[in-house]
Amino acid sequence: MDASFGIACGLTGSVCWGLLDSCATLASRRVGTLVTSTGMQVAALIPLVVLCVVTGQPIPTAGPLVAQALCMGLISAVGYLLTYEAFRLGPIAVVSPVIAAYGGLSVVLAILLLGELVRPLQACGVVAATIGIALSAVVLDPQWRRSHPVGRGVPFAVGAFVIWAVTVVGFATPIRELGWLPTLTISRSASTVALLFVGAASLVKSRLAKHRHPAGDMIVGGSTARVPSDLPVRNDGSIYAPRRGWLVPVDRTAVILIVTMGWLDVLGFSVWSVGLAATAAWLVGITGSLGPIVTVTFGLVVLGERLRPNQWLGVGGILAGIILIAAA
């Protein structure tokens, strides 16, 4: 079992996911969480299917491991929704490190459920990274009772970090037994179908809302506005503006971002899965959760976000954790 290979795979995956998260932030703020999540799943599933066809890789359709992969796919669908909602609400420089806490939790789960062993120095690295992630998520006040999460996206980020920690451990056995490509194809198919179903249900709900709110006065964003009878209403109270018969106008920038997300996710997940098949799940899990270094940089440089002193300390803790894990 080559630890350096696992670290390299985890770090490569983390860079891909860091870039993906940056794209997801822009896309979700343009077209919403559900559209971004569903579009990314479709964009990622297509190259996976192509890879299966080109390589002649058979995809099993029955058995307990297939059921486990399908289950992980459904859980992942929830994880994507929580993750992109956290990015939409932001701030990205904070919610991204919070989500990355799944690496620390995956270590605990791998030890408890898979019986994997951790060296003392690596355990210190896990602790340092986890504490650093926690520090980056809060606004500290001299009066501790006034300390609070940095933004509205933090609760969704906390939910996402639990989901991703569970998937690290849940994917380990199917990937090792079935192979990473069949497992990813099965799980991604399940998450795509689930999100398409949710999207269809949301669309039906919005159409029903249109009929419940005919032309007339309506409260939108806290004020009274005149809503034309031919415009459907979104769940958040805003309205669609169809053009040329389309229910949702095509946002070309969002399409490019979402397609890019799909390809980055496939690349990151593929490399991560290869590492997971070859080395310890906890090692790949923790190094694969370091994408926030890329995302935090994006938030600071591109979006103009600012970190407080305790959040800078948290980022330092994450970097210290990387060094300790790699040195062990």
C-alpha positions in Angstrom: 0.0 0.0 0.0 1.8 3.2 -1.2 0.8 6.2 0.9 2.4 8.7 -1.5 0.3 7.4 -4.3 -2.8 7.8 -2.2 -1.8 11.4 -1.3 -1.1 12.3 -4.9 -4.5 10.9 -6.0 -6.3 12.7 -3.1 -4.5 16.0 -3.9 -5.3 15.8 -7.6 -8.9 15.2 -6.8 -8.9 18.1 -4.4 -7.6 20.5 -7.0 -10.3 19.4 -9.5 -13.0 19.8 -6.8 -11.6 23.2 -5.7 -12.0 24.4 -9.3 -15.4 22.7 -9.5 -16.6 24.5 -6.4 -15.5 27.8 -7.8 -17.5 27.2 -10.9 -20.5 25.9 -8.8 -20.5 29.2 -6.8 -20.9 31.3 -10.0 -23.4 28.9 -11.6 -25.6 28.5 -8.5 -25.8 32.2 -8.1 -26.9 32.6 -11.7 -29.5 29.8 -12.1 -30.1 28.3 -8.6 -29.0 25.3 -6.7 -31.3 22.6 -8.2 -30.5 23.5 -11.8 -26.8 23.6 -11.1 -26.8 20.2 -9.2 -28.9 18.5 -11.9 -27.0 19.9 -14.8 -23.7 18.9 -13.3 -24.9 15.3 -12.8 -26.0 15.0 -16.4 -22.7 16.6 -17.6 -20.7 14.1 -15.5 -22.7 11.0 -16.4 -22.2 11.3 -20.1 -18.4 10.9 -20.1 -18.7 8.1 -17.6 -21.0 6.2 -19.9 -18.6 6.9 -22.9 -15.7 5.6 -20.8 -17.6 2.4 -20.1 -18.4 1.9 -23.8 -14.9 2.7 -25.0 -13.2 0.4 -22.4 -15.8 -2.3 -22.7 -16.2 -2.2 -18.9 -19.3 -4.3 -17.9 -21.7 -2.6 -15.5 -23.2 -5.1 -13.0 -26.9 -4.7 -12.4 -27.6 -6.8 -9.3 -26.1 -7.7 -6.0 -25.4 -6.1 -2.6 -22.5 -4.0 -3.8 -24.6 -2.6 -6.6 -27.3 -1.8 -4.1 -24.7 -0.1 -1.9 -23.4 2.0 -4.9 -27.0 3.0 -5.7 -27.6 4.0 -2.1 -24.4 6.1 -2.1 -25.5 7.8 -5.3 -28.8 8.8 -3.7 -27.0 10.1 -0.6 -24.6 12.0 -2.9 -27.5 13.7 -4.5 -28.5 15.2 -1.2 -24.8 16.1 -0.6 -24.7 18.0 -3.9 -27.8 20.0 -3.1 -26.5 20.9 0.3 -23.1 21.8 -1.1 -24.3 24.1 -3.9 -26.8 25.8 -1.6 -24.0 26.5 0.8 -22.0 28.0 -2.1 -24.9 30.0 -3.3 -25.5 31.6 0.1 -21.8 31.8 0.9 -19.3 33.1 1.8 -17.4 30.6 -0.3 -14.1 31.3 1.6 -15.8 29.9 4.7 -18.3 27.3 3.6 -15.8 25.5 1.5 -13.4 24.7 4.4 -16.4 23.7 6.5 -17.5 21.2 3.9 -13.9 19.9 3.8 -14.3 18.8 7.4 -15.6 15.6 5.9 -12.0 14.4 5.6 -11.6 14.4 9.3 -14.9 12.7 10.0 -14.1 10.1 7.3 -11.0 9.2 9.2 -13.1 8.4 12.3 -15.6 6.5 10.3 -12.9 4.5 8.5 -11.3 3.5 11.8 -14.7 2.5 13.3 -16.3 0.8 10.3 -13.4 -0.4 8.2 -10.8 -1.2 10.9 -8.1 0.9 9.2 -5.1 2.1 11.2 -3.7 5.6 11.5 -0.1 6.5 12.5 0.4 9.0 15.4 1.8 11.8 13.2 -1.0 11.3 10.7 -3.6 11.5 13.5 -2.0 14.8 14.6 -2.4 16.0 11.0 -6.1 15.0 11.0 -6.7 16.8 14.3 -4.9 20.0 13.0 -6.8 20.0 9.8 -10.1 19.5 11.5 -9.5 22.2 14.1 -8.5 24.5 11.3 -11.6 23.8 9.4 -13.7 24.5 12.5 -11.9 27.8 13.2 -12.6 29.0 9.7 -16.4 28.6 10.0 -17.1 31.0 12.9 -16.9 34.6 13.8 -15.3 34.7 17.3 -16.2 37.3 19.8 -14.6 38.1 23.2 -18.0 37.2 24.7 -18.3 33.6 23.5 -22.1 33.7 23.5 -21.9 36.2 20.6 -19.8 33.9 18.5 -21.8 32.7 15.5 -21.4 31.0 12.1 -20.0 33.3 9.4 -22.8 33.2 6.9 -26.2 31.7 6.0 -24.5 28.9 4.0 -22.7 27.4 7.0 -25.6 25.2 8.2 -25.9 23.7 4.7 -22.1 23.2 4.7 -22.3 21.3 8.0 -24.9 19.0 6.5 -22.8 18.5 3.4 -19.6 17.6 5.4 -21.5 14.8 7.1 -22.9 13.5 3.8 -19.4 13.4 2.2 -17.8 11.7 5.1 -20.4 8.9 4.9 -19.8 8.5 1.2 -16.0 8.2 1.5 -16.5 5.1 3.7 -19.6 3.9 1.8 -17.9 4.0 -1.6 -14.7 2.2 -0.4 -16.0 -1.4 -0.6 -17.9 -1.2 -4.0 -14.9 0.6 -5.6 -12.5 -2.0 -4.4 -14.7 -4.9 -5.4 -16.5 -3.7 -8.6 -13.9 -1.1 -9.8 -14.1 2.6 -9.7 -15.7 3.1 -13.2 -18.7 0.8 -12.7 -19.2 2.1 -9.2 -19.2 5.7 -10.2 -21.4 5.0 -13.2 -24.0 3.2 -11.0 -23.9 5.8 -8.3 -24.0 8.8 -10.7 -26.9 7.3 -12.5 -28.8 7.1 -9.3 -28.0 10.6 -8.2 -28.9 11.9 -11.7 -32.3 10.2 -11.8 -33.0 11.4 -8.2 -32.2 15.1 -9.1 -34.1 14.9 -12.3 -37.1 13.7 -10.4 -36.8 16.5 -7.8 -36.4 19.0 -10.7 -39.5 17.7 -12.4 -41.4 17.9 -9.1 -40.2 21.5 -8.6 -41.3 22.4 -12.1 -44.7 21.0 -11.6 -45.0 22.9 -8.3 -44.0 26.1 -10.0 -46.6 25.6 -12.7 -49.2 25.0 -10.1 -48.0 28.2 -8.3 -48.6 30.1 -11.6 -52.2 29.1 -11.5 -52.6 30.0 -7.9 -51.2 33.4 -8.6 -53.0 34.8 -11.6 -52.5 38.4 -12.9 -52.8 40.8 -10.0 -51.0 42.1 -6.9 -48.6 39.7 -5.3 -46.1 40.1 -2.5 -42.6 39.6 -4.0 -39.5 40.2 -1.8 -41.5 42.1 0.8 -43.2 44.5 -1.6 -46.4 44.4 -3.7 -45.7 43.8 -7.4 -47.9 43.2 -10.5 -47.4 39.7 -11.8 -48.4 38.9 -15.4 -50.6 35.9 -15.7 -48.4 34.2 -18.2 -45.3 34.1 -16.0 -44.7 31.1 -13.7 -43.6 31.7 -10.2 -40.4 30.2 -8.7 -40.4 28.7 -5.2 -38.5 31.7 -3.8 -41.1 34.1 -5.0 -39.3 35.3 -8.1 -40.6 34.7 -11.6 -39.3 33.1 -14.8 -39.1 35.2 -17.9 -39.6 32.7 -20.8 -38.4 33.6 -24.3 -39.5 31.9 -27.5 -41.6 29.3 -25.7 -38.9 28.1 -23.3 -39.9 27.9 -19.7 -36.4 28.9 -18.5 -34.1 31.2 -20.6 -30.8 29.6 -21.5 -28.0 31.2 -19.6 -25.0 30.4 -21.8 -22.4 31.3 -19.2 -24.1 29.0 -16.7 -24.2 26.2 -19.3 -20.4 26.5 -19.8 -19.8 26.5 -16.1 -22.0 23.5 -15.4 -20.5 21.4 -18.3 -17.0 22.3 -16.9 -18.1 21.2 -13.5 -19.2 17.9 -14.8 -15.9 17.2 -16.5 -13.9 18.4 -13.4 -16.0 16.1 -11.2 -15.4 13.1 -13.3 -11.7 13.7 -13.5 -11.4 14.4 -9.8 -13.6 11.5 -8.8 -11.8 9.1 -11.2 -8.4 9.9 -9.8 -9.7 9.9 -6.2 -11.3 6.5 -6.8 -8.1 5.0 -8.2 -6.4 6.1 -5.0 -9.1 4.8 -2.9 -8.8 1.4 -4.6 -5.1 1.3 -3.9 -4.6 2.7 -0.4 -6.3 3.5 2.9 -9.7 5.2 2.6 -8.9 7.7 5.4 -5.7 8.9 3.7 -7.5 9.5 0.3 -10.4 11.0 2.2 -8.4 13.6 4.1 -6.1 14.7 1.2 -9.1 14.7 -1.1 -10.8 17.2 1.1 -8.2 20.0 0.6 -9.9 21.6 -2.4 -10.9 24.6 -0.2 -7.3 25.9 -0.6 -8.2 26.6 -4.2 -11.7 27.7 -3.4 -10.7 30.1 -0.6 -8.2 31.7 -3.0 -11.0 32.1 -5.6 -13.2 33.7 -3.0 -10.5 36.1 -1.8 -9.1 37.1 -5.2 -12.1 36.9 -7.6 -15.1 37.5 -5.3 -13.4 40.0 -3.0 -14.2 38.1 0.3 -12.2 38.8 3.4 -11.2 36.4 6.2 -11.0 37.3 9.9 -7.9 36.5 12.0 -9.3 33.2 13.4 -10.2 32.1 9.8 -6.7 32.7 8.6 -5.5 30.6 11.6 -7.9 27.9 10.5 -6.5 27.9 7.0 -3.0 27.6 8.6 -4.2 24.6 10.5 -5.4 23.0 7.3 -2.0 23.5 5.7 -0.3 22.1 8.8 -2.5 19.1 8.7 -1.4 18.4 5.0 2.3 18.6 6.0 1.9 16.2 8.9 -0.1 13.7 6.9 2.3 13.8 4.0 5.4 13.5 6.3 4.2 10.5 8.2 
